[in-house]
Amino acid sequence: MASSDQDDAFKNAKILTLGEAGVALEEVSKRITQRDPDWQPNAMMLKAVEYAQRFAANKNRDTLQKIRELLANRRLSEMELGLVASLAIETADEAKKLVPSLAAPTETREQLSDEELEAMLKELATYREFE
């Protein structure tokens, strides 16, 4: 069982989208390599970077920031934001099935209508198209 110290460590943690995780891993690798040119990432790091490169819909830092702002402005929770930004959701119905909390009101927002979800997903799709 996790101690309260461990619980507190993640209390204010932000969820990274797959694209953000990929950018972060690449930057960490670059910094370590600059300090130690002989450094070689371990197998887990290589697999994580490869996964992010293969499956992240967006890899551009500016685009990732715009996506985060778009979803945060819709008052999505961190979990909802991470899921919606990382999954290739196309319709409001699909969004509500993959992220069930989108179908209900929360403490910070009213229930999102299908029209609001569709508009949000359409805007996300434009970021993916022009990446």
C-alpha positions in Angstrom: 0.0 0.0 0.0 1.3 3.5 -0.9 2.3 5.8 1.9 0.9 9.3 2.3 4.2 10.7 1.1 3.9 8.8 -2.2 0.3 10.0 -2.5 1.3 13.6 -1.9 4.1 13.4 -4.5 1.4 13.0 -7.2 -1.3 15.2 -5.7 -0.7 18.1 -8.1 0.8 16.2 -10.9 -0.2 17.1 -14.5 -1.0 14.3 -16.9 1.1 14.5 -20.1 -0.3 13.7 -23.5 1.5 11.2 -25.5 3.0 14.0 -27.7 4.2 15.9 -24.6 5.7 12.8 -23.1 7.6 12.2 -26.3 9.0 15.7 -26.4 10.0 15.5 -22.8 11.8 12.2 -23.3 13.7 13.5 -26.3 14.7 16.6 -24.4 15.9 14.6 -21.4 17.9 12.4 -23.8 19.5 15.4 -25.5 20.5 17.0 -22.1 22.1 13.8 -20.8 23.9 13.3 -24.1 25.3 16.8 -24.0 26.7 16.2 -20.5 27.9 12.7 -21.3 28.4 12.0 -25.0 29.0 8.3 -24.2 25.6 7.9 -22.5 23.3 5.3 -24.0 19.6 5.2 -23.1 18.4 2.0 -21.6 15.9 -0.3 -23.4 12.9 1.1 -21.6 13.8 4.7 -22.6 14.3 3.7 -26.2 10.9 1.9 -26.2 9.1 4.8 -24.7 10.6 7.3 -27.2 9.8 4.9 -30.1 6.2 4.5 -28.9 5.7 8.2 -28.6 7.2 8.9 -32.0 5.0 6.2 -33.6 1.7 6.9 -31.9 1.6 10.6 -30.9 -0.7 12.5 -33.1 1.2 15.8 -32.5 4.9 16.2 -31.9 5.4 20.0 -32.4 5.8 21.8 -29.1 3.7 24.8 -30.2 0.9 22.6 -31.4 0.9 20.6 -28.2 0.7 23.8 -26.2 -2.3 25.0 -28.3 -4.0 21.7 -27.8 -3.5 21.8 -24.1 -4.9 25.4 -24.0 -7.9 24.4 -26.1 -8.9 21.5 -23.9 -8.1 23.4 -20.6 -10.4 26.3 -21.8 -13.2 23.7 -22.2 -12.6 22.9 -18.5 -11.6 19.3 -19.0 -10.0 17.6 -16.1 -6.3 16.6 -16.4 -7.3 13.0 -17.0 -9.9 14.0 -19.7 -7.4 16.3 -21.3 -4.7 13.7 -21.5 -7.1 11.1 -22.9 -8.8 13.4 -25.5 -5.5 14.8 -26.7 -3.8 11.4 -27.0 -6.6 9.3 -28.5 -7.7 9.8 -32.0 -11.4 10.5 -31.1 -13.5 11.5 -34.0 -17.1 11.9 -32.8 -18.9 13.0 -29.6 -20.4 9.5 -29.2 -16.9 8.0 -29.4 -15.6 10.6 -26.9 -18.3 9.8 -24.4 -17.6 6.1 -24.7 -13.9 6.3 -24.4 -13.9 9.1 -21.7 -17.3 8.5 -19.9 -16.8 11.5 -17.6 -17.3 13.8 -20.6 -21.0 12.8 -20.6 -21.6 14.2 -17.1 -21.2 17.6 -15.4 -18.2 18.0 -13.1 -17.3 20.4 -10.3 -15.7 22.8 -12.8 -18.0 22.6 -15.8 -21.5 21.8 -17.0 -22.2 18.7 -19.0 -20.7 19.1 -22.5 -23.3 18.9 -25.3 -22.7 16.7 -28.3 -22.4 19.9 -30.4 -19.7 21.3 -28.0 -17.8 17.9 -28.1 -18.0 17.8 -31.9 -16.7 21.4 -32.2 -13.8 20.6 -29.8 -12.9 17.4 -31.7 -13.1 19.2 -35.0 -10.7 21.8 -33.8 -8.4 19.1 -32.5 -8.5 17.4 -35.9 -7.3 20.6 -37.6 -4.2 20.6 -35.4 -3.5 17.0 -36.4 -4.0 17.8 -40.1 -1.5 20.7 -40.2 1.2 19.1 -38.0 
